């Protein structure tokens, strides 16, 4: 029987031990903000999870999380519109023959693969995890039918590790598989004896714990083309140390992002859920207090006279008989007169705080505010100002989510031969990614107003001194403005395309002839 190398087992245990201090807070966050998320306390698969509705009396926090997830999905990686552009670096390479067409084809191919695979379904859960717990992760692997396949994870089932620069480069997880699933995934010849000896009727019901570890490969050899010498080692093993599969990856396949990292040494991040947990607990307690007050005001505790015959009938219209002439048989022990309006106002204030911590007011700003009397430009500027508060988050997600996702997908598709062959003149040239999502555009558009103001100022001065207009590079201003608006640079014609045959650029731009103005890895073996 193949046994696991002790070094790998120690690495896995080290990752798990470092995660242990984060688990208590994650459990609390899951209870109050994401009751269907998280994998804790030895849970088994295919088992229903009970939601504690005695604790979750107010659904406003969970709704705020949903608004944030929907806002991030539509504003950052919307499946309904283009959210990234590709170009060559430096940009002058885009004017080479066939360069623009090839870059455009690659972008369209990536968008098709993202739409056909499960990327967008995984990203919605990813945004919920990172908003509540501060950390989220999923695995991107090769798929023979759809190009790529993403395997989502939930907090508590995986552990992460970072390098000296704070970049995630280690991953370990625990999961369960039936005997039938083990045989289908790893092959019968790689299974341990206890699985092979399992009766046929238990092959689909009995679960076994499986471990998966991905770490930098200390046996990496650049000029070797087998998966055992790739930059990252991948090992599947069971609790008894039996190795199910040993392989590798050419690049780190796990997309792991943190909302924000307070200390450079922190492996896991903290997000809005961490900041709002106290408010969420207070909101649930206030709701419980309000319900108790309502209950006592409508069904107060009572004092019963000793002369009452039998039990007290508290039903509407009920009759209770008693002997006596002066004292009432049943009367309230004390009067409860809660100020429900003040209590509800206090609750709504806490709800508003929670919504703001999850940026719900940012994503709902256009529908929640009254913009009567404002121009369309003023409304757009107000919206852009609100979206700017997500700037730091967008920058981290760009580095830890978007860039790795596009790089990983590009490399997988390239190795499968699913991308067009680049022209000879640009082979080996780096590709630059620019994001044109709603949130990215809102940040860029903040600079567009400055550009427009500058051009208007130049035009005002040129009215008094016309020769100043020659100092303004309107071609550059056009390109920068289109970039800020998120318009694809491919829409702009090159100098050769706008220069008629036999003419020079100066002749084309002269007043007599000017027109009216109108912006990696080579294929290799598959990973295992």
C-alpha positions as CSV (number, residue, x, y, z in Angstrom):
1,X,0.0,0.0,0.0
2,X,1.3,3.4,-0.9
3,X,1.8,5.6,2.1
4,X,1.7,9.3,2.4
5,X,5.0,11.2,2.8
6,X,5.2,12.4,6.4
7,X,6.2,15.9,5.2
8,X,2.8,16.4,3.4
9,X,0.9,15.2,6.4
10,X,2.7,17.7,8.6
11,X,2.0,20.5,6.2
12,X,-1.7,19.7,6.2
13,X,-1.9,19.5,10.0
14,X,-0.1,22.9,10.2
15,X,-2.6,24.5,7.9
16,X,-5.5,23.1,9.9
17,X,-4.0,24.1,13.2
18,X,-3.6,27.7,12.0
19,X,-7.2,27.8,11.0
20,X,-8.5,26.6,14.4
21,X,-8.4,30.0,16.0
22,X,-10.7,31.4,13.3
23,X,-13.4,28.7,13.6
24,X,-15.4,30.1,16.7
25,X,-16.0,33.5,15.0
26,X,-16.9,31.8,11.7
27,X,-19.5,29.7,13.5
28,X,-21.1,32.8,15.0
29,X,-21.1,34.6,11.7
30,X,-22.7,31.6,10.1
31,X,-25.4,31.4,12.7
32,X,-26.4,35.1,12.5
33,X,-25.7,36.0,8.8
34,X,-25.4,32.9,6.6
35,X,-27.2,30.0,8.3
36,X,-26.9,27.8,5.2
37,X,-23.1,28.3,4.9
38,X,-20.2,26.8,6.6
39,X,-19.0,23.2,7.3
40,X,-18.4,22.7,11.0
41,X,-18.4,20.1,13.8
42,X,-17.9,17.0,11.7
43,X,-20.9,17.5,9.5
44,X,-21.7,14.8,6.9
45,X,-22.8,15.5,3.4
46,X,-26.4,15.1,2.2
47,X,-27.7,16.1,5.6
48,X,-30.2,18.9,6.2
49,X,-29.1,21.7,8.4
50,X,-31.4,23.2,10.9
51,X,-31.8,27.0,11.0
52,X,-32.2,28.5,14.5
53,X,-35.2,30.6,14.0
54,X,-35.3,31.4,17.8
55,X,-32.1,33.3,17.2
56,X,-32.9,34.7,13.7
57,X,-36.0,36.8,14.5
58,X,-35.2,39.6,12.1
59,X,-34.2,38.8,8.5
60,X,-32.8,42.2,7.7
61,X,-29.1,41.2,8.1
62,X,-29.5,38.2,5.7
63,X,-31.3,40.4,3.2
64,X,-28.4,43.0,3.4
65,X,-26.0,40.2,2.6
66,X,-28.1,39.2,-0.4
67,X,-28.1,42.8,-1.6
68,X,-24.3,43.0,-1.4
69,X,-23.9,39.7,-3.2
70,X,-26.3,40.8,-6.0
71,X,-24.6,44.2,-6.2
72,X,-21.1,42.7,-6.5
73,X,-22.3,40.1,-9.0
74,X,-23.9,42.7,-11.3
75,X,-21.4,45.5,-10.6
76,X,-18.2,43.4,-10.8
77,X,-18.7,40.2,-12.9
78,X,-22.1,40.5,-14.5
79,X,-22.9,37.6,-16.9
80,X,-25.2,39.9,-18.9
81,X,-22.5,42.4,-20.0
82,X,-18.8,42.5,-20.7
83,X,-16.7,43.1,-17.5
84,X,-13.1,42.9,-18.9
85,X,-11.1,43.8,-21.9
86,X,-7.8,42.4,-23.2
87,X,-5.0,44.2,-25.0
88,X,-1.3,43.8,-25.6
89,X,1.4,45.5,-23.6
90,X,2.7,47.9,-24.8
91,X,-0.4,49.2,-26.6
92,X,1.6,49.9,-29.8
93,X,1.5,46.2,-30.4
94,X,-2.2,46.4,-31.1
95,X,-1.5,48.1,-34.4
96,X,0.5,45.1,-35.7
97,X,-1.3,43.0,-38.4
98,X,-3.9,40.7,-36.9
99,X,-3.3,41.7,-33.3
100,X,-6.6,43.4,-32.6
101,X,-8.6,40.6,-34.2
102,X,-6.7,37.9,-32.2
103,X,-7.2,39.8,-28.9
104,X,-10.9,40.3,-29.6
105,X,-11.3,36.6,-30.5
106,X,-9.5,35.5,-27.2
107,X,-11.8,37.8,-25.2
108,X,-14.9,36.4,-26.8
109,X,-13.7,32.8,-26.3
110,X,-13.1,33.5,-22.6
111,X,-16.6,35.0,-22.2
112,X,-18.2,32.1,-24.0
113,X,-16.4,29.6,-21.6
114,X,-17.4,31.6,-18.5
115,X,-21.0,31.6,-19.7
116,X,-21.0,27.9,-20.5
117,X,-19.3,26.7,-17.4
118,X,-20.4,27.2,-13.8
119,X,-18.2,30.2,-13.1
120,X,-21.1,32.7,-12.5
121,X,-23.0,30.3,-10.2
122,X,-19.9,29.8,-8.1
123,X,-19.1,33.5,-8.0
124,X,-22.5,34.4,-6.4
125,X,-21.7,32.0,-3.5
126,X,-18.2,33.3,-3.4
127,X,-19.4,36.9,-2.8
128,X,-21.6,35.7,0.0
129,X,-18.8,33.9,1.7
130,X,-16.3,36.8,1.4
131,X,-18.9,39.3,2.7
132,X,-19.9,37.3,5.7
133,X,-16.7,35.5,6.7
134,X,-14.1,37.7,5.0
135,X,-12.5,34.8,3.0
136,X,-13.7,32.8,0.1
137,X,-12.2,30.2,-2.2
138,X,-12.9,27.9,-5.2
139,X,-10.9,25.6,-7.4
140,X,-10.6,26.0,-11.2
141,X,-9.8,22.8,-13.1
142,X,-9.8,21.6,-16.7
143,X,-13.1,20.3,-18.2
144,X,-13.0,18.4,-21.4
145,X,-16.5,19.5,-22.4
146,X,-16.8,23.1,-21.2
147,X,-13.2,24.1,-21.0
148,X,-13.1,24.8,-17.3
149,X,-14.9,23.7,-14.2
150,X,-15.1,25.5,-10.8
151,X,-15.5,23.6,-7.5
152,X,-16.9,25.9,-4.8
153,X,-15.9,25.6,-1.2
154,X,-17.5,26.9,2.0
155,X,-15.7,28.1,5.1
156,X,-14.7,25.5,7.5
157,X,-13.9,22.8,5.0
158,X,-10.6,24.2,3.7
159,X,-7.4,25.7,5.1
160,X,-5.1,28.2,3.4
161,X,-1.4,29.2,3.7
162,X,0.6,32.1,2.4
163,X,4.1,32.8,1.2
164,X,6.4,35.5,2.5
165,X,4.6,38.2,0.5
166,X,1.2,37.3,1.9
167,X,0.0,35.6,-1.3
168,X,-2.1,32.4,-0.9
169,X,-0.1,29.5,-2.2
170,X,-1.2,26.5,0.0
171,X,-4.5,24.8,0.2
172,X,-5.9,21.9,2.1
173,X,-9.4,20.5,2.5
174,X,-11.4,17.7,3.9
175,X,-14.5,16.2,2.2
176,X,-16.5,13.0,2.0
177,X,-17.0,10.5,-0.9
178,X,-18.8,7.2,-1.2
179,X,-17.1,4.1,-2.3
180,X,-18.7,4.4,-5.7
181,X,-17.5,8.0,-6.1
182,X,-14.0,7.0,-5.0
183,X,-13.8,4.3,-7.7
184,X,-15.2,6.6,-10.4
185,X,-12.8,9.4,-9.5
186,X,-9.5,7.7,-8.7
187,X,-9.9,4.2,-10.3
188,X,-10.4,0.9,-8.6
189,X,-6.7,0.0,-8.7
190,X,-5.9,3.0,-6.4
191,X,-8.5,2.3,-3.6
192,X,-7.5,0.8,-0.2
193,X,-8.6,-2.7,0.7
194,X,-11.3,-1.5,3.2
195,X,-13.1,0.2,0.3
196,X,-12.7,-2.7,-2.1
197,X,-14.1,-5.1,0.5
198,X,-17.3,-3.0,1.0
199,X,-20.5,-4.8,0.0
200,X,-22.1,-3.6,-3.2
201,X,-25.2,-2.3,-1.4
202,X,-23.1,0.0,0.7
203,X,-21.0,1.4,-2.1
204,X,-23.4,4.3,-2.6
205,X,-24.3,5.0,1.1
206,X,-21.1,4.7,3.2
207,X,-18.9,7.8,3.2
208,X,-15.1,8.1,3.6
209,X,-13.2,11.2,4.5
210,X,-10.7,12.3,1.8
211,X,-8.0,14.9,2.1
212,X,-6.7,17.1,-0.7
213,X,-3.5,19.1,-0.3
214,X,-2.0,21.6,-2.8
215,X,1.4,23.0,-2.0
216,X,4.5,24.3,-3.8
217,X,6.4,21.3,-5.2
218,X,9.8,20.9,-3.8
219,X,10.5,18.4,-6.7
220,X,9.7,21.0,-9.4
221,X,11.9,20.7,-12.5
222,X,11.1,23.3,-15.2
223,X,12.2,21.2,-18.2
224,X,10.3,18.0,-17.1
225,X,6.9,17.7,-18.7
226,X,5.2,15.3,-16.3
227,X,2.7,16.3,-13.7
228,X,4.8,15.1,-10.8
229,X,7.4,17.9,-11.4
230,X,5.0,20.8,-11.9
231,X,5.3,23.9,-9.8
232,X,2.5,22.8,-7.4
233,X,2.0,19.4,-6.0
234,X,-1.5,17.9,-5.6
235,X,-2.0,14.9,-3.3
236,X,-5.3,13.1,-2.5
237,X,-5.1,10.8,0.5
238,X,-7.3,9.1,3.1
239,X,-7.3,9.2,6.9
240,X,-5.1,6.1,7.2
241,X,-2.5,7.7,4.9
242,X,-3.3,5.8,1.8
243,X,-2.5,7.9,-1.3
244,X,-5.3,8.0,-3.9
245,X,-3.6,10.3,-6.4
246,X,-0.4,12.3,-6.7
247,X,-0.2,15.0,-9.4
248,X,0.5,18.6,-10.0
249,X,-0.6,22.0,-11.4
250,X,1.3,24.4,-13.6
251,X,-0.1,27.4,-11.6
252,X,-1.9,27.6,-8.3
253,X,-5.4,26.5,-9.2
254,X,-7.3,27.8,-6.1
255,X,-8.8,31.3,-6.4
256,X,-8.7,32.5,-2.7
257,X,-9.5,36.1,-1.9
258,X,-9.8,38.1,1.3
259,X,-12.1,41.2,1.8
260,X,-9.4,42.9,3.8
261,X,-6.3,41.8,5.7
262,X,-5.5,43.7,8.8
263,X,-2.1,42.3,9.4
264,X,0.4,41.1,6.7
265,X,0.8,37.8,8.6
266,X,-3.0,37.0,8.6
267,X,-3.9,34.1,6.3
268,X,-7.6,34.8,6.4
269,X,-9.5,38.0,6.0
270,X,-12.2,40.0,7.7
271,X,-15.2,41.5,6.0
272,X,-18.4,43.4,6.7
273,X,-19.8,40.4,8.6
274,X,-17.0,40.9,11.3
275,X,-17.8,44.6,11.7
276,X,-21.6,44.1,11.9
277,X,-21.8,41.1,14.1
278,X,-22.4,43.1,17.3
279,X,-25.1,45.1,15.6
280,X,-26.7,42.0,14.3
281,X,-26.8,40.4,17.8
282,X,-28.2,43.6,19.2
283,X,-30.9,43.7,16.5
284,X,-32.0,40.1,17.3
285,X,-32.2,40.9,21.0
286,X,-34.2,44.1,20.4
287,X,-36.7,42.1,18.3
288,X,-37.0,39.6,21.0
289,X,-37.6,42.4,23.5
290,X,-40.3,43.8,21.3
291,X,-42.0,40.5,20.9
292,X,-42.0,40.0,24.7
293,X,-43.4,43.4,25.2
294,X,-46.2,42.8,22.7
295,X,-46.9,39.5,24.3
296,X,-47.2,40.9,27.8
297,X,-49.4,43.8,26.6
298,X,-51.8,41.5,24.8
299,X,-51.6,38.6,27.2
300,X,-50.3,40.0,30.5
301,X,-49.5,37.9,33.6
302,X,-52.5,37.8,36.0
303,X,-53.3,37.4,39.7
304,X,-56.0,35.0,40.5
305,X,-58.2,35.3,43.6
306,X,-58.4,32.3,46.0
307,X,-62.1,32.3,45.5
308,X,-61.9,31.2,41.9
309,X,-63.7,28.0,41.2
310,X,-61.7,25.7,38.9
311,X,-59.2,27.0,36.3
312,X,-59.1,30.5,34.9
313,X,-60.5,30.7,31.4
314,X,-58.3,33.2,29.5
315,X,-59.9,32.6,26.1
316,X,-61.9,35.4,24.4
317,X,-65.4,35.4,25.9
318,X,-64.4,32.8,28.5
319,X,-66.2,32.7,31.8
320,X,-64.4,32.1,35.2
321,X,-66.7,31.6,38.2
322,X,-65.7,32.7,41.7
323,X,-67.1,33.4,45.1
324,X,-66.7,36.9,46.3
325,X,-68.3,40.4,46.3
326,X,-65.4,42.9,46.2
327,X,-62.1,41.7,44.9
328,X,-61.9,40.8,41.3
329,X,-61.3,37.1,40.5
330,X,-58.6,37.7,37.9
331,X,-56.7,40.9,37.2
332,X,-53.3,41.8,35.6
333,X,-50.3,41.5,37.9
334,X,-48.9,44.7,36.4
335,X,-49.7,46.8,33.4
336,X,-47.4,46.7,30.4
337,X,-47.6,49.8,28.1
338,X,-44.6,49.6,25.7
339,X,-43.7,52.5,23.5
340,X,-43.8,50.5,20.3
341,X,-43.1,53.5,18.1
342,X,-39.8,54.4,19.9
343,X,-38.8,50.7,20.0
344,X,-39.5,50.3,16.3
345,X,-37.5,53.4,15.5
346,X,-34.5,52.1,17.5
347,X,-34.7,48.8,15.6
348,X,-34.9,50.6,12.2
349,X,-31.8,52.6,13.2
350,X,-29.9,49.4,13.8
351,X,-31.1,47.9,10.6
352,X,-29.9,51.0,8.7
353,X,-26.5,50.6,10.3
354,X,-26.3,47.0,9.2
355,X,-27.4,47.8,5.7
356,X,-24.7,50.5,5.4
357,X,-22.0,48.1,6.7
358,X,-23.0,45.7,3.8
359,X,-23.1,48.6,1.3
360,X,-26.8,47.9,0.6
361,X,-27.4,51.7,0.5
362,X,-24.7,52.0,-2.2
363,X,-26.2,49.3,-4.5
364,X,-29.8,50.5,-3.8
365,X,-29.0,54.2,-4.0
366,X,-30.7,54.8,-7.4
367,X,-33.9,53.3,-6.3
368,X,-33.9,54.4,-2.6
369,X,-33.2,58.1,-3.1
370,X,-35.3,60.9,-4.5
371,X,-33.5,62.5,-7.4
372,X,-36.4,64.8,-8.4
373,X,-35.1,68.0,-10.0
374,X,-31.6,66.6,-10.8
375,X,-30.2,66.2,-14.3
376,X,-29.1,62.8,-15.6
377,X,-25.5,64.0,-15.2
378,X,-26.0,64.9,-11.5
379,X,-27.7,61.5,-10.8
380,X,-24.8,59.7,-12.5
381,X,-22.2,61.6,-10.5
382,X,-24.0,60.9,-7.2
383,X,-24.1,57.2,-8.1
384,X,-20.4,57.2,-9.0
385,X,-19.5,58.9,-5.7
386,X,-21.2,56.2,-3.8
387,X,-19.5,53.4,-5.8
388,X,-16.1,54.9,-5.0
389,X,-16.4,53.6,-1.4
390,X,-15.8,50.1,-2.8
391,X,-12.4,51.2,-4.3
392,X,-10.1,49.4,-1.8
393,X,-12.3,46.2,-2.0
394,X,-12.2,46.3,-5.8
395,X,-8.4,46.6,-5.8
396,X,-8.0,43.5,-3.6
397,X,-10.5,41.5,-5.5
398,X,-8.8,42.5,-8.7
399,X,-5.5,41.0,-7.4
400,X,-6.9,38.0,-5.7
401,X,-10.0,37.1,-7.7
402,X,-10.3,38.6,-11.2
403,X,-6.7,38.5,-12.3
404,X,-6.1,34.9,-11.1
405,X,-9.4,33.7,-12.6
406,X,-8.7,35.1,-16.1
407,X,-5.0,33.9,-16.0
408,X,-6.0,30.4,-14.9
409,X,-8.8,30.2,-17.5
410,X,-6.5,31.5,-20.3
411,X,-3.8,29.0,-19.5
412,X,-6.2,26.0,-19.3
413,X,-7.9,26.9,-22.6
414,X,-4.5,27.5,-24.2
415,X,-3.2,24.0,-23.1
416,X,-6.4,22.4,-24.5
417,X,-5.9,24.2,-27.8
418,X,-9.2,26.1,-27.5
419,X,-7.8,29.5,-28.1
420,X,-7.0,30.9,-31.6
421,X,-3.3,30.8,-32.6
422,X,-1.7,34.3,-32.2
423,X,0.0,36.0,-35.2
424,X,3.7,35.3,-35.5
425,X,4.4,39.0,-34.7
426,X,2.9,39.0,-31.2
427,X,3.6,35.4,-30.0
428,X,5.0,35.5,-26.5
429,X,3.9,39.1,-25.8
430,X,2.2,39.7,-22.5
431,X,-1.5,40.4,-22.4
432,X,-3.0,43.2,-20.3
433,X,-6.4,42.9,-18.7
434,X,-8.5,46.0,-18.1
435,X,-11.8,45.8,-16.2
436,X,-14.9,47.6,-17.5
437,X,-17.5,46.5,-15.0
438,X,-20.0,48.9,-13.6
439,X,-18.0,49.4,-10.4
440,X,-14.7,49.8,-12.4
441,X,-16.4,52.3,-14.7
442,X,-17.7,54.3,-11.8
443,X,-14.2,54.7,-10.5
444,X,-12.8,55.6,-13.8
445,X,-15.7,58.0,-14.6
446,X,-14.7,60.1,-11.6
447,X,-11.7,61.2,-13.7
448,X,-13.8,61.7,-16.8
449,X,-15.4,64.8,-15.3
450,X,-12.0,66.3,-14.8
451,X,-11.1,65.5,-18.4
452,X,-14.2,67.2,-19.7
453,X,-13.7,70.3,-17.4
454,X,-10.1,70.6,-18.7
455,X,-11.2,70.4,-22.4
456,X,-13.9,73.0,-21.7
457,X,-11.4,75.3,-20.1
458,X,-9.0,74.9,-23.0
459,X,-11.9,75.6,-25.5
460,X,-12.7,78.8,-23.5
461,X,-9.1,80.0,-23.7
462,X,-8.9,79.0,-27.4
463,X,-11.8,81.3,-28.2
464,X,-9.6,84.2,-27.2
465,X,-6.4,82.8,-28.5
466,X,-7.1,80.2,-31.3
467,X,-3.5,79.0,-31.5
468,X,-3.8,77.4,-28.0
469,X,-6.2,74.8,-29.5
470,X,-3.2,73.2,-31.3
471,X,-1.6,72.3,-28.0
472,X,-4.5,70.0,-27.1
473,X,-4.1,66.4,-28.1
474,X,-7.7,65.5,-28.9
475,X,-6.8,62.0,-30.1
476,X,-5.4,61.2,-26.7
477,X,-8.4,62.9,-25.0
478,X,-10.7,60.7,-27.1
479,X,-8.9,57.5,-26.1
480,X,-8.8,58.4,-22.4
481,X,-12.4,59.4,-22.4
482,X,-13.5,56.2,-24.0
483,X,-11.5,54.2,-21.5
484,X,-13.2,56.0,-18.7
485,X,-16.6,55.1,-20.2
486,X,-15.6,51.5,-20.6
487,X,-15.8,51.5,-24.4
488,X,-13.6,48.8,-26.0
489,X,-10.4,50.3,-27.6
490,X,-11.0,48.0,-30.5
491,X,-13.7,50.4,-31.8
492,X,-11.0,53.0,-32.6
493,X,-9.4,52.8,-36.0
494,X,-5.6,52.7,-36.4
495,X,-3.7,55.5,-38.2
496,X,-3.3,53.3,-41.3
497,X,-7.1,52.7,-41.5
498,X,-8.0,56.5,-41.4
499,X,-5.2,57.6,-43.8
500,X,-6.2,57.4,-47.4
501,X,-3.7,55.8,-49.9
502,X,-1.2,58.2,-51.1
503,X,-1.8,60.7,-48.3
504,X,0.2,61.6,-45.2
505,X,-1.4,61.9,-41.7
506,X,-0.7,65.7,-41.8
507,X,-2.7,66.0,-45.1
508,X,-5.6,64.0,-43.6
509,X,-5.7,66.2,-40.5
510,X,-5.5,69.4,-42.4
511,X,-8.6,71.6,-42.5
512,X,-9.1,70.9,-46.2
513,X,-9.2,67.1,-46.0
514,X,-10.1,66.4,-42.3
515,X,-13.2,64.3,-41.8
516,X,-15.7,64.9,-39.0
517,X,-14.5,63.4,-35.7
518,X,-16.2,60.1,-35.0
519,X,-9.6,53.7,-28.0
520,X,1.4,33.5,-22.5
521,X,1.6,30.0,-21.6
522,X,2.4,27.8,-24.5
523,X,0.2,24.6,-25.0
524,X,1.5,21.8,-22.8
525,X,0.3,18.6,-21.2
526,X,-2.9,18.5,-19.2
527,X,-2.8,18.8,-15.4
528,X,-3.8,16.0,-13.2
